Amino acid sequence: MTSNVAAPAADTPPATNGHAEAHSTASFAALTLGSIGVVYGDIGTSPLYALREAVNAASNGGQATPQAVLGVISLILWALIVVVTLKYVVILLRADNNGEGGTLALMALAQRGISRGAGAIVLLGIISGALFYGDAVITPALSVLSAVEGIKLVTSSLDPYVVPVTVLILVALFAVQARGTAKVAAFFGPIMLIWFLVIGIAAFAPIMRRPEVLWAINPFYAVSFMLHHGIIGFITLGAVFLAVTGAEALYADLGHFGKRPIQTAWLFIVLPSLALNYLGQGAIVIADPKAIENPFFLMFPDWLLIAMVALATVATVIASQAVITGAYSLTRQAIQLGLMPRFEIRHTSEAHSGQIYIPRITRLLLIAVILLVLMFKSSSSLASAYGIAVTGTMVVTALMGFVVIWKVWRWSPVAAAALIAPFLLLDLTFLTANLLKVLEGGWVPLALGGFVMTLMYTWRRGSRLLFEKSRKLEFPLADLVAMLEKRPPQRVPGTAVFLTSDPLSAPTALMHSLKHYKVLHEKNVILTIETATTPRIDPTERVRLEQVSPTFSKVTLRFGFMESPNVPRALAIARKLGWQFDIMSTSFFLSRRALKPAAHSGMPRWQDHLFIALSRTANDATDYFQIPSGRVVEVGTQVTI
């Protein structure tokens, strides 16, 4: 059974911004500390490689001049100010969907604001979601690899062990996912706070020795660098973008921490620490151009090097954890929005519904991450593959942000365009610069994103075609109920619940039950499960009851796209509304479809086979909807598509 996305009510108000108040049980300081650990892990570890790659690109194989170093640092600092601070911290954090953020939450919010063109919005959501998976694969590989490479500065004899140690750390990271992140997450905030304080404080000494590096704060140096370096400046811009990767996590994790804690952590801790560190690295390279080999670790004295490699490794593991968790959340949203088949979702916390574990996604991510490490073998090689996925996601976010500002916030289209256009232009510039790296490794996220896009599009299109075909073959429910009430078959005690995605038609399982068993239960319920375009549904709006006849009723259960549907728990609400039933005398009837390709399906033959393969991998509806397996009766049918 495929869940259909419920149409929003006509009077649905624009999303409000009061999610911070929803966290009243947790202190503001604790949420701010938690956001430092989870939200800023990715962008916080960018100094390990961002400046090195950008200066190397600017020098084009030669020795970097002080002017070039100042230009690169200026570009990095202003990218952090414009892209992260203004676009995400100031503007997009306000575009929350009932307190939830992220590209699919933004997609659902934009859909609510427009009546026509919803298909284009869904396509944008599919693109951004697919590109995020590319980011979720590259981030752990690049981050951990760049941290472990610091051991080469201790002694070059450790060079052969960099890749094996990286692989071991990544395997261990993915292995612990099944245990849940609750216990580990308690340490994320304090460790990342120490990380930001250390990398900021370490920069003071180099800056004091070379105070001229502070001129990089002037945006004139960024503009001058771009004007005087031509194509080299454009290539450098692609490497500069490495400094702002992870900005999407600001928005994606909005629902976990709220707007104010994320903004406070960025403005008072993360941004100052990053700015100081990039200035400190620049001072070291100006003093000794050969230090560009690894300016981050050269900021620290030899006696502190091993400790910093260990701290950097822990920080990159935390950064990797953030995107892995993000991939889980995105997958759950995609399933609920009908973009992916049902996967097994395990909850690792009784208190927090957002802490989930998806075994199949874990296995796929681990395989892809290990392959990347073994293919590229160094962070410099892998850095070329980074950026395209993130810039692509940012472009899509800006486009959907325009729709939300125009239609949901009700700004004039001119004002909305005036606000978003500068950010969109900058994002497109970064994307174009990163596309120059396609042959050097940028093809990896594009290939991953294209593959996931194909899966999402095929699943959505195939599900719609299957729904339309099934609807043509099904009998109107109202007509069937009238016939059964007039000439009732043999009755058996108990309640039968028939799950269907179309409440207007008689469920396939009901038709087959009547055809083969020729009996009907005393009470019959047509159960439809809808996914709303809001992240969560108030329990008072969870259940809708409609009495069709003395023995037939319709029950509609609504879940938000961030929720895991639990049918028994929702039916307990229905009991309070007057529907009397005993779960132990209730049978749930589900139809299991065996799909076969039709001669003319509306999709190409290869897409038919792909959709059928995806449907076979879908998790059992009994598990997904958390229905007691002992109360389920499955009726098999063959359907051609």
Order of alpha helices (4+ residues) and beta strands (2+ residues): beta-alpha-alpha-alpha-alpha-alpha-alpha-alpha-alpha-alpha-alpha-alpha-alpha-alpha-alpha-alpha-beta-beta-alpha-alpha-alpha-alpha-alpha-alpha-beta-alpha-beta-beta-beta-alpha-beta-alpha-alpha-beta
